[in-house]
Amino acid sequence: MILIKELDGAQVIKQTQNDGTQKLSTMYFEEKDGTTIEIQITALAITKYEEESGYYVFMCDSDWNVQDDQQLEYVEEALAWAEKNFDVTQKEWI
């Protein structure tokens, strides 16, 4: 298991495993030429930027590339948001 310390300049507070065993969601991006790219979200990370208040839930692909994020005020809100939107429970966080 790899522990991530930083993503996109933000400190990682908590993370889920990213070993390819779970697919939390699929995101679709439309390219300029009209083609669609499908990206699997396989992990989440709760992060904090040093200069900002609040926390972010980063939605990541299998290489820990951040594909989207959700800003929330408290860690507890981030955990609840992840559970509601991705069925990630307390025991799944590292």
All heavy atoms as an XYZ file, in Angstrom:
772
protein
N       0.839     -1.178      0.000
C       0.000      0.000      0.000
C       0.888      1.246      0.000
O       1.839      1.342      0.748
C      -0.899     -0.012      1.235
C      -1.592      1.255      1.472
S      -2.663      1.344      2.932
C      -2.214     -0.018      3.927
N       0.568      2.167     -0.873
C       1.324      3.411     -0.990
C       0.571      4.515     -0.249
O      -0.622      4.714     -0.467
C       1.481      3.808     -2.466
C       2.291      2.751     -3.196
C       2.129      5.166     -2.592
C       2.355      2.958     -4.693
N       1.283      5.195      0.628
C       0.702      6.349      1.313
C       1.116      7.604      0.564
O       2.295      7.830      0.326
C       1.162      6.416      2.763
C       0.626      5.320      3.680
C       1.196      5.472      5.076
C      -0.888      5.348      3.728
N       0.140      8.392      0.190
C       0.374      9.628     -0.536
C       0.432     10.765      0.474
O      -0.456     10.902      1.309
C      -0.762      9.873     -1.556
C      -0.919      8.686     -2.493
C      -0.534     11.158     -2.321
C       0.283      8.393     -3.357
N       1.476     11.589      0.392
C       1.615     12.710      1.321
C       1.076     14.013      0.739
O       0.635     14.879      1.477
C       3.082     12.888      1.703
C       3.631     11.723      2.488
C       5.083     11.939      2.831
C       5.645     10.689      3.443
N       5.946     10.809      4.819
N       1.106     14.134     -0.603
C       0.695     15.382     -1.242
C       0.096     15.102     -2.613
O       0.566     14.237     -3.338
C       1.917     16.294     -1.387
C       1.611     17.648     -1.936
C       2.855     18.517     -2.022
O       3.471     18.792     -0.984
O       3.195     18.915     -3.147
N      -0.953     15.835     -2.939
C      -1.568     15.797     -4.270
C      -1.861     17.224     -4.695
O      -2.463     17.987     -3.938
C      -2.879     14.999     -4.253
C      -2.786     13.493     -4.118
C      -4.170     12.901     -3.889
C      -2.146     12.879     -5.354
N      -1.430     17.586     -5.865
C      -1.681     18.934     -6.416
C      -1.327     20.046     -5.435
O      -2.025     21.055     -5.344
C      -3.139     19.070     -6.871
C      -3.401     18.366     -8.194
O      -2.451     17.834     -8.797
O      -4.562     18.353     -8.627
N      -0.273     19.864     -4.662
C       0.173     20.886     -3.728
C      -0.563     20.905     -2.405
O      -0.300     21.756     -1.560
N      -1.489     19.981     -2.200
C      -2.249     19.914     -0.944
C      -1.775     18.729     -0.115
O      -1.435     17.671     -0.660
C      -3.739     19.768     -1.237
N      -1.762     18.886      1.200
C      -1.386     17.809      2.105
C      -2.523     16.794      2.183
O      -3.683     17.167      2.371
C      -1.097     18.362      3.496
C      -0.780     17.290      4.509
C      -0.717     17.826      5.933
O      -0.986     18.984      6.188
N      -0.366     16.961      6.854
N      -2.189     15.524      2.044
C      -3.189     14.467      2.153
C      -3.408     14.154      3.628
O      -2.472     13.807      4.347
C      -2.773     13.208      1.369
C      -3.759     12.076      1.597
C      -2.655     13.531     -0.118
N      -4.648     14.264      4.069
C      -5.031     13.990      5.457
C      -5.457     12.531      5.596
O      -5.075     11.843      6.530
C      -6.206     14.910      5.896
C      -5.890     16.380      5.633
C      -6.595     14.646      7.338
C      -4.725     16.933      6.382
N      -6.278     12.065      4.655
C      -6.763     10.687      4.622
C      -6.857     10.263      3.167
O      -7.040     11.101      2.283
C      -8.147     10.560      5.266
C      -8.171     10.756      6.765
C      -9.575     10.500      7.294
C      -9.613     10.558      8.799
N      -9.118      9.357      9.441
N      -6.766      8.956      2.954
C      -6.899      8.423      1.601
C      -7.516      7.039      1.650
O      -7.503      6.383      2.691
C      -5.536      8.347      0.912
C      -4.645      7.252      1.497
C      -3.287      7.187      0.858
O      -2.515      8.125      0.994
N      -3.006      6.092      0.169
N      -8.071      6.636      0.526
C      -8.516      5.253      0.388
C      -7.411      4.477     -0.312
O      -6.459      5.069     -0.831
C      -9.808      5.164     -0.457
O      -9.541      5.642     -1.774
C     -10.945      5.944      0.179
N      -7.531      3.164     -0.335
C      -6.585      2.370     -1.104
C      -6.784      2.672     -2.582
O      -7.865      3.054     -3.010
C      -6.810      0.879     -0.855
C      -6.351      0.437      0.506
C      -6.365     -1.070      0.616
O      -6.078     -1.782     -0.335
N      -6.698     -1.552      1.791
N      -5.730      2.477     -3.344
C      -5.804      2.676     -4.787
C      -5.067      1.528     -5.462
O      -4.106      1.721     -6.177
C      -5.207      4.026     -5.186
C      -5.619      4.449     -6.568
O      -6.363      3.764     -7.247
N      -5.135      5.597     -6.997
N      -5.537      0.324     -5.179
C      -4.855     -0.875     -5.677
C      -5.549     -1.515     -6.868
O      -5.229     -2.628     -7.263
C      -4.711     -1.891     -4.549
C      -6.053     -2.285     -3.946
O      -7.101     -1.913     -4.494
O      -6.041     -2.979     -2.912
N      -6.513     -0.820     -7.435
C      -7.201     -1.333     -8.608
C      -8.359     -2.260     -8.309
O      -9.020     -2.732     -9.223
N      -8.636     -2.517     -7.043
C      -9.725     -3.433     -6.692
C     -11.081     -2.754     -6.631
O     -12.094     -3.424     -6.629
C      -9.464     -4.129     -5.344
O      -9.373     -3.127     -4.326
C      -8.191     -4.950     -5.386
N     -11.097     -1.431     -6.563
C     -12.387     -0.753     -6.474
C     -12.518      0.291     -7.579
O     -11.560      0.949     -7.958
C     -12.582     -0.108     -5.113
C     -11.601      0.976     -4.750
C     -11.855      1.488     -3.353
O     -12.817      1.125     -2.688
N     -10.995      2.350     -2.877
N     -13.718      0.384     -8.089
C     -14.066      1.435     -9.039
C     -15.194      2.215     -8.398
O     -16.298      1.720     -8.251
C     -14.490      0.836    -10.371
C     -13.353      0.196    -11.105
C     -13.782     -0.340    -12.445
C     -12.597     -0.997    -13.107
N     -12.973     -1.681    -14.337
N     -14.880      3.417     -7.972
C     -15.851      4.229     -7.245
C     -16.823      4.942     -8.168
O     -17.963      5.198     -7.801
C     -15.119      5.251     -6.373
C     -14.175      4.661     -5.332
C     -13.387      5.757     -4.651
C     -14.940      3.836     -4.320
N     -16.342      5.273     -9.361
C     -17.168      6.036    -10.289
C     -16.486      6.048    -11.651
O     -15.321      5.691    -11.773
C     -17.315      7.470     -9.775
O     -18.105      8.240    -10.638
N     -17.214      6.482    -12.644
C     -16.654      6.707    -13.968
C     -16.941      8.140    -14.353
O     -18.068      8.621    -14.203
C     -17.285      5.759    -15.002
O     -17.069      4.411    -14.574
C     -16.669      5.951    -16.373
N     -15.918      8.836    -14.831
C     -16.087     10.204    -15.297
C     -15.902     10.211    -16.807
O     -15.077      9.474    -17.346
C     -15.069     11.129    -14.630
C     -15.235     11.198    -13.126
S     -14.157     12.412    -12.385
C     -15.110     13.872    -12.687
N     -16.656     11.064    -17.469
C     -16.579     11.192    -18.915
C     -16.183     12.623    -19.255
O     -16.782     13.573    -18.750
C     -17.918     10.853    -19.567
C     -18.354      9.435    -19.285
C     -19.167      9.142    -18.195
C     -17.927      8.389    -20.094
C     -19.550      7.834    -17.930
C     -18.312      7.076    -19.832
C     -19.123      6.814    -18.749
O     -19.498      5.518    -18.476
N     -15.172     12.755    -20.108
C     -14.721     14.063    -20.556
C     -14.818     14.119    -22.070
O     -14.371     13.202    -22.756
C     -13.270     14.309    -20.138
C     -13.075     14.349    -18.644
C     -12.663     13.221    -17.960
C     -13.291     15.518    -17.937
C     -12.485     13.250    -16.582
C     -13.118     15.546    -16.563
C     -12.710     14.418    -15.888
N     -15.396     15.198    -22.574
C     -15.494     15.362    -24.020
C     -14.302     16.184    -24.512
O     -14.017     17.261    -23.991
C     -16.800     16.051    -24.399
C     -17.000     16.087    -25.898
C     -18.362     16.599    -26.303
O     -19.327     16.391    -25.542
O     -18.450     17.208    -27.370
N     -13.615     15.651    -25.506
C     -12.473     16.324    -26.107
C     -12.942     17.348    -27.140
O     -14.094     17.330    -27.567
C     -11.558     15.287    -26.787
C     -10.950     14.288    -25.806
C      -9.970     14.944    -24.864
O      -9.028     15.612    -25.322
O     -10.154     14.794    -23.633
N     -12.055     18.215    -27.552
C     -12.395     19.243    -28.538
C     -12.852     18.642    -29.865
O     -13.650     19.240    -30.576
C     -11.204     20.167    -28.769
C     -10.900     21.045    -27.589
C      -9.719     21.937    -27.853
C      -9.421     22.759    -26.605
N      -8.266     23.629    -26.776
N     -12.319     17.463    -30.208
C     -12.695     16.831    -31.470
C     -14.008     16.055    -31.375
O     -14.419     15.397    -32.318
C     -11.576     15.925    -31.978
C     -11.312     14.727    -31.074
O     -12.031     14.533    -30.066
O     -10.382     13.961    -31.381
N     -14.663     16.113    -30.220
C     -15.948     15.452    -30.049
C     -15.875     14.045    -29.483
O     -16.893     13.458    -29.154
N     -14.676     13.494    -29.364
C     -14.547     12.160    -28.775
C     -14.707     12.251    -27.265
O     -14.522     13.312    -26.662
C     -13.181     11.521    -29.112
O     -12.139     12.364    -28.598
C     -12.999     11.329    -30.603
N     -15.052     11.139    -26.665
C     -15.260     11.083    -25.226
C     -14.200     10.188    -24.592
O     -13.928      9.106    -25.094
C     -16.660     10.531    -24.903
O     -17.624     11.377    -25.527
C     -16.921     10.504    -23.415
N     -13.634     10.656    -23.491
C     -12.670      9.872    -22.717
C     -13.367      9.419    -21.443
O     -14.019     10.215    -20.761
C     -11.427     10.708    -22.373
C     -10.675     11.087    -23.643
C     -10.515      9.947    -21.422
C      -9.495     12.000    -23.389
N     -13.205      8.145    -21.123
C     -13.785      7.561    -19.911
C     -12.658      7.313    -18.918
O     -11.673      6.667    -19.244
C     -14.463      6.251    -20.283
C     -15.106      5.533    -19.140
C     -15.777      4.254    -19.602
O     -16.550      4.286    -20.577
O     -15.508      3.220    -18.973
N     -12.799      7.843    -17.719
C     -11.777      7.672    -16.679
C     -12.422      7.075    -15.440
O     -13.446      7.565    -14.961
C     -11.103      9.010    -16.323
C     -10.381      9.551    -17.566
C     -10.157      8.856    -15.145
C      -9.759     10.898    -17.387
N     -11.813      6.003    -14.938
C     -12.296      5.352    -13.722
C     -11.747      6.080    -12.492
O     -10.546      6.338    -12.408
C     -11.843      3.892    -13.679
C     -12.403      3.035    -14.781
C     -13.907      2.908    -14.700
O     -14.483      2.789    -13.631
N     -14.549      2.937    -15.855
N     -12.625      6.404    -11.565
C     -12.205      6.944    -10.273
C     -12.012      5.745     -9.355
O     -12.945      4.991     -9.093
C     -13.255      7.917     -9.697
C     -13.477      9.091    -10.654
C     -12.848      8.398     -8.298
C     -12.234      9.887    -11.007
N     -10.779      5.553     -8.904
C     -10.435      4.364     -8.111
C     -10.021      4.686     -6.683
O      -9.789      3.773     -5.894
C      -9.304      3.582     -8.802
O      -8.168      4.434     -8.955
C      -9.741      3.054    -10.164
N      -9.911      5.974     -6.354
C      -9.506      6.339     -4.990
C      -9.960      7.755     -4.677
O     -10.172      8.579     -5.564
C      -7.995      6.236     -4.841
N     -10.072      8.020     -3.381
C     -10.377      9.351     -2.881
C      -9.295      9.773     -1.901
O      -8.685      8.927     -1.242
C     -11.722      9.368     -2.147
C     -12.958      8.945     -2.924
C     -14.170      8.969     -2.005
C     -13.179      9.819     -4.135
N      -9.077     11.065     -1.807
C      -8.154     11.612     -0.811
C      -8.780     12.867     -0.218
O      -9.356     13.680     -0.947
C      -6.806     11.945     -1.448
N      -8.682     13.003      1.085
C      -9.095     14.239      1.748
C      -7.821     15.040      1.960
O      -6.845     14.551      2.530
C      -9.803     13.955      3.081
C     -11.096     13.178      2.814
C     -10.093     15.266      3.826
C     -11.824     12.735      4.052
N      -7.851     16.272      1.459
C      -6.636     17.081      1.450
C      -6.895     18.466      2.027
O      -8.041     18.895      2.173
C      -6.116     17.242      0.012
O      -7.077     17.968     -0.753
C      -5.855     15.898     -0.643
N      -5.779     19.148      2.311
C      -5.853     20.524      2.813
C      -4.702     21.321      2.237
O      -3.553     20.898      2.299
C      -5.775     20.539      4.335
C      -5.802     21.946      4.912
C      -6.453     21.973      6.261
C      -6.578     23.352      6.842
N      -7.239     24.324      6.009
N      -5.058     22.464      1.646
C      -4.040     23.411      1.203
C      -3.640     24.274      2.384
O      -4.494     24.731      3.145
C      -4.566     24.304      0.079
C      -4.721     23.590     -1.237
C      -5.974     23.175     -1.676
C      -3.621     23.338     -2.043
C      -6.128     22.531     -2.890
C      -3.762     22.685     -3.262
C      -5.015     22.291     -3.676
O      -5.168     21.645     -4.871
N      -2.351     24.510      2.537
C      -1.843     25.253      3.682
C      -2.455     26.649      3.779
O      -2.810     27.111      4.856
C      -0.314     25.363      3.577
C       0.336     25.971      4.793
C       1.838     25.951      4.681
O       2.391     24.903      4.332
O       2.450     27.002      4.936
N      -2.604     27.326      2.650
C      -3.048     28.715      2.667
C      -4.563     28.884      2.610
O      -5.065     30.003      2.587
C      -2.394     29.482      1.505
C      -2.840     29.041      0.126
C      -2.146     27.796     -0.416
O      -1.266     27.224      0.238
O      -2.523     27.386     -1.520
N      -5.317     27.791      2.580
C      -6.774     27.873      2.468
C      -7.464     27.261      3.682
O      -6.942     26.346      4.297
C      -7.257     27.134      1.217
C      -6.860     27.784     -0.070
C      -7.460     27.089     -1.270
O      -8.545     26.479     -1.139
O      -6.845     27.150     -2.335
N      -8.653     27.758      3.968
C      -9.464     27.106      4.997
C     -10.279     26.016      4.308
O     -10.497     26.052      3.107
C     -10.378     28.113      5.688
O     -11.276     28.661      4.750
N     -10.725     25.070      5.060
C     -11.525     23.984      4.503
C     -10.670     22.856      3.952
O      -9.437     22.897      3.994
N     -11.360     21.863      3.444
C     -10.726     20.636      2.959
C     -11.289     20.299      1.590
O     -12.351     20.779      1.210
C     -11.007     19.486      3.931
C     -10.383     19.719      5.278
C     -11.039     20.496      6.243
C      -9.146     19.199      5.595
C     -10.461     20.744      7.474
C      -8.560     19.444      6.830
C      -9.219     20.211      7.752
O      -8.642     20.459      8.971
N     -10.571     19.458      0.874
C     -11.031     18.989     -0.422
C     -11.088     17.464     -0.419
O     -10.221     16.818      0.170
C     -10.059     19.416     -1.531
C     -10.139     20.875     -1.879
C      -9.424     21.813     -1.158
C     -10.935     21.308     -2.929
C      -9.490     23.153     -1.479
C     -11.004     22.656     -3.261
C     -10.272     23.571     -2.532
O     -10.348     24.895     -2.853
N     -12.077     16.930     -1.089
C     -12.083     15.510     -1.426
C     -11.635     15.447     -2.878
O     -12.290     16.001     -3.766
C     -13.483     14.872     -1.273
C     -13.434     13.406     -1.702
C     -13.976     14.995      0.153
N     -10.484     14.828     -3.102
C      -9.973     14.644     -4.454
C     -10.434     13.287     -4.961
O     -10.297     12.277     -4.265
C      -8.455     14.685     -4.478
C      -7.846     16.064     -4.364
C      -6.493     16.201     -4.168
C      -8.606     17.210     -4.459
C      -5.903     17.441     -4.077
C      -8.027     18.470     -4.365
C      -6.664     18.589     -4.180
N     -10.958     13.272     -6.168
C     -11.357     12.043     -6.847
C     -10.242     11.704     -7.822
O      -9.940     12.497     -8.724
C     -12.689     12.253     -7.564
C     -13.836     12.497     -6.580
S     -15.202     13.406     -7.327
C     -14.959     15.017     -6.556
N      -9.606     10.539     -7.621
C      -8.376     10.215     -8.342
C      -8.510      8.955     -9.191
O      -9.274      8.049     -8.864
C      -7.242      9.997     -7.341
S      -6.931     11.442     -6.297
N      -7.692      8.921    -10.250
C      -7.615      7.714    -11.067
C      -6.571      6.772    -10.482
O      -6.013      7.035     -9.407
C      -7.329      8.063    -12.535
C      -5.961      8.702    -12.758
O      -5.061      8.595    -11.886
O      -5.780      9.301    -13.835
N      -6.275      5.702    -11.167
C      -5.380      4.666    -10.641
C      -3.933      5.134    -10.479
O      -3.146      4.496     -9.785
C      -5.422      3.422    -11.523
O      -5.009      3.759    -12.838
N      -3.569      6.257    -11.099
C      -2.220      6.820    -10.962
C      -2.188      8.011    -10.006
O      -1.223      8.771     -9.993
C      -1.688      7.248    -12.333
C      -1.465      6.076    -13.265
O      -0.981      5.017    -12.799
O      -1.788      6.206    -14.457
N      -3.233      8.185     -9.227
C      -3.390      9.288     -8.287
C      -3.453     10.646     -8.980
O      -3.141     11.672     -8.373
C      -2.293      9.283     -7.212
C      -2.495      8.210     -6.200
C      -1.774      7.060     -6.089
C      -3.474      8.154     -5.157
N      -2.249      6.300     -5.046
C      -3.293      6.943     -4.462
C      -4.499      9.012     -4.756
C      -4.096      6.582     -3.389
C      -5.292      8.641     -3.679
C      -5.077      7.445     -3.015
N      -3.861     10.674    -10.235
C      -4.117     11.949    -10.897
C      -5.488     12.443    -10.445
O      -6.462     11.693    -10.489
C      -4.118     11.790    -12.417
C      -2.764     11.383    -12.941
O      -1.758     11.997    -12.607
N      -2.727     10.343    -13.742
N      -5.557     13.692    -10.005
C      -6.814     14.270     -9.533
C      -7.682     14.598    -10.747
O      -7.267     15.359    -11.623
C      -6.564     15.528     -8.678
C      -7.880     16.144     -8.235
C      -5.685     15.187     -7.474
N      -8.868     14.019    -10.782
C      -9.787     14.234    -11.893
C     -10.877     15.253    -11.562
O     -11.402     15.908    -12.443
C     -10.432     12.902    -12.306
C      -9.435     11.874    -12.769
C      -8.646     12.327    -13.990
O      -9.180     12.960    -14.880
N      -7.371     12.003    -14.025
N     -11.207     15.374    -10.285
C     -12.225     16.322     -9.846
C     -12.065     16.503     -8.343
O     -11.332     15.748     -7.694
C     -13.624     15.790    -10.180
C     -14.683     16.894    -10.233
O     -14.349     18.084    -10.013
O     -15.856     16.563    -10.474
N     -12.734     17.494     -7.792
C     -12.658     17.700     -6.345
C     -13.945     18.316     -5.834
O     -14.749     18.832     -6.603
C     -11.455     18.567     -5.966
C     -11.535     19.978     -6.546
O     -12.496     20.713     -6.241
O     -10.627     20.356     -7.305
N     -14.098     18.220     -4.535
C     -15.241     18.827     -3.836
C     -14.693     19.507     -2.590
O     -14.009     18.878     -1.789
C     -16.256     17.744     -3.444
C     -17.424     18.238     -2.647
C     -18.354     19.132     -3.458
O     -18.582     18.893     -4.629
N     -18.866     20.164     -2.835
N     -14.957     20.792     -2.430
C     -14.493     21.524     -1.261
C     -15.539     21.480     -0.162
O     -16.739     21.674     -0.415
C     -14.178     22.974     -1.616
C     -13.556     23.726     -0.459
C     -13.167     25.155     -0.828
O     -13.606     25.686     -1.845
N     -12.352     25.761      0.003
N     -15.079     21.227      1.069
C     -15.957     21.180      2.237
C     -15.252     21.873      3.402
O     -14.025     22.006      3.418
C     -16.292     19.730      2.587
C     -17.057     19.028      1.458
C     -16.636     17.603      1.320
C     -18.529     19.156      1.672
N     -16.028     22.274      4.382
C     -15.471     23.067      5.476
C     -14.691     22.229      6.503
O     -13.669     22.668      7.014
C     -16.596     23.833      6.169
C     -16.096     24.902      7.095
C     -17.201     25.830      7.569
O     -18.287     25.855      6.964
O     -16.964     26.516      8.578
N     -15.195     21.029      6.802
C     -14.594     20.215      7.861
C     -14.275     18.811      7.354
O     -14.930     18.320      6.427
C     -15.553     20.087      9.056
C     -15.957     21.411      9.641
C     -17.232     21.929      9.413
C     -15.072     22.155     10.415
C     -17.610     23.156      9.940
C     -15.445     23.383     10.950
C     -16.711     23.875     10.711
O     -17.071     25.093     11.233
N     -13.321     18.161      8.003
C     -12.968     16.776      7.655
C     -14.189     15.879      7.796
O     -14.442     15.014      6.952
C     -11.802     16.252      8.532
C     -11.600     14.761      8.336
C     -10.522     17.001      8.228
N     -14.968     16.084      8.864
C     -16.152     15.256      9.093
C     -17.148     15.381      7.938
O     -17.776     14.406      7.544
C     -16.826     15.638     10.421
C     -15.993     15.364     11.649
C     -14.887     16.397     11.909
O     -14.914     17.500     11.300
O     -13.993     16.101     12.704
N     -17.277     16.590      7.403
C     -18.148     16.795      6.237
C     -17.604     16.061      5.015
O     -18.367     15.501      4.230
C     -18.262     18.281      5.902
C     -19.146     19.069      6.823
C     -19.184     20.527      6.402
O     -18.113     21.164      6.291
O     -20.302     21.018      6.175
N     -16.291     16.088      4.846
C     -15.658     15.399      3.721
C     -15.891     13.896      3.812
O     -16.205     13.239      2.809
C     -14.163     15.712      3.686
N     -15.753     13.343      5.015
C     -16.002     11.910      5.210
C     -17.456     11.559      4.902
O     -17.735     10.566      4.228
C     -15.646     11.506      6.642
C     -14.160     11.569      7.013
C     -13.988     11.453      8.519
C     -13.375     10.508      6.276
N     -18.378     12.387      5.382
C     -19.799     12.138      5.138
C     -20.134     12.283      3.659
O     -20.903     11.497      3.102
C     -20.649     13.099      5.974
N     -19.545     13.258      2.980
C     -19.776     13.457      1.554
C     -19.286     12.254      0.757
O     -19.965     11.780     -0.150
C     -19.080     14.746      1.095
C     -19.372     15.101     -0.320
C     -20.421     15.838     -0.783
C     -18.625     14.722     -1.472
N     -20.362     15.939     -2.151
C     -19.263     15.263     -2.594
C     -17.465     13.979     -1.666
C     -18.788     15.084     -3.890
C     -16.990     13.787     -2.954
C     -17.659     14.349     -4.049
N     -18.106     11.751      1.110
C     -17.544     10.585      0.411
C     -18.416      9.352      0.616
O     -18.621      8.562     -0.312
C     -16.121     10.315      0.890
N     -18.949      9.198      1.825
C     -19.822      8.053      2.087
C     -21.130      8.172      1.298
O     -21.591      7.203      0.690
C     -20.106      7.918      3.581
C     -20.908      6.674      3.895
C     -20.962      6.358      5.378
O     -20.440      7.125      6.201
O     -21.542      5.314      5.705
N     -21.693      9.359      1.276
C     -22.959      9.574      0.562
C     -22.798      9.398     -0.948
O     -23.643      8.796     -1.602
C     -23.479     10.976      0.866
C     -24.741     11.328      0.115
C     -25.177     12.747      0.404
C     -26.378     13.121     -0.433
N     -26.718     14.515     -0.322
N     -21.712      9.910     -1.502
C     -21.548      9.936     -2.947
C     -20.793      8.739     -3.530
O     -20.945      8.450     -4.718
C     -20.854     11.231     -3.371
C     -21.755     12.423     -3.176
O     -22.631     12.675     -3.983
N     -21.573     13.140     -2.081
N     -19.973      8.073     -2.717
C     -19.155      6.972     -3.215
C     -19.237      5.704     -2.369
O     -18.504      4.752     -2.605
C     -17.685      7.406     -3.322
C     -17.465      8.476     -4.353
C     -17.405      9.809     -3.987
C     -17.328      8.148     -5.688
C     -17.207     10.796     -4.932
C     -17.126      9.124     -6.647
C     -17.071     10.453     -6.266
N     -20.077      5.700     -1.347
C     -20.214      4.553     -0.442
C     -18.895      4.169      0.223
O     -18.646      2.999      0.493
C     -20.798      3.339     -1.172
C     -22.230      3.586     -1.629
O     -22.973      4.255     -0.882
O     -22.587      3.118     -2.732
N     -18.040      5.144      0.489
C     -16.779      4.903      1.185
C     -17.045      5.049      2.684
O     -17.457      6.112      3.146
C     -15.686      5.892      0.738
C     -14.422      5.725      1.568
C     -15.371      5.700     -0.746
N     -16.833      3.972      3.426
C     -17.103      3.976      4.853
C     -15.861      4.359      5.656
O     -14.744      4.381      5.118
C     -17.594      2.595      5.315
O     -16.542      1.650      5.096
C     -18.845      2.174      4.569
N     -16.066      4.636      6.934
C     -14.956      5.029      7.829
C     -13.796      4.041      7.783
O     -12.643      4.447      7.781
C     -15.460      5.145      9.273
C     -16.243      6.391      9.557
C     -15.344      7.609      9.765
O     -14.130      7.549      9.700
N     -15.972      8.730     10.003
N     -14.104      2.742      7.743
C     -13.034      1.727      7.805
C     -12.178      1.682      6.542
O     -11.098      1.103      6.549
C     -13.620      0.349      8.104
C     -14.495     -0.193      7.004
C     -15.047     -1.557      7.342
C     -15.881     -2.047      6.174
N     -16.297     -3.383      6.336
N     -12.643      2.302      5.458
C     -11.887      2.293      4.207
C     -10.837      3.391      4.109
O     -10.021      3.391      3.202
C     -12.850      2.382      3.023
C     -13.755      1.165      2.916
C     -14.758      1.299      1.803
O     -14.399      0.992      0.662
O     -15.901      1.725      2.098
N     -10.861      4.319      5.058
C      -9.896      5.416      5.045
C      -8.593      5.009      5.718
O      -8.592      4.324      6.731
C     -10.464      6.652      5.735
C     -11.576      7.276      4.968
C     -12.915      7.139      5.218
C     -11.466      8.100      3.828
N     -13.640      7.843      4.299
C     -12.779      8.446      3.417
C     -10.395      8.604      3.077
C     -13.031      9.262      2.327
C     -10.657      9.416      1.994
C     -11.957      9.740      1.627
N      -7.519      5.464      5.182
C      -6.177      5.211      5.741
C      -5.648      6.531      6.288
O      -5.787      7.561      5.680
C      -5.219      4.692      4.644
C      -5.795      3.429      4.014
C      -3.836      4.448      5.203
C      -5.116      3.037      2.714
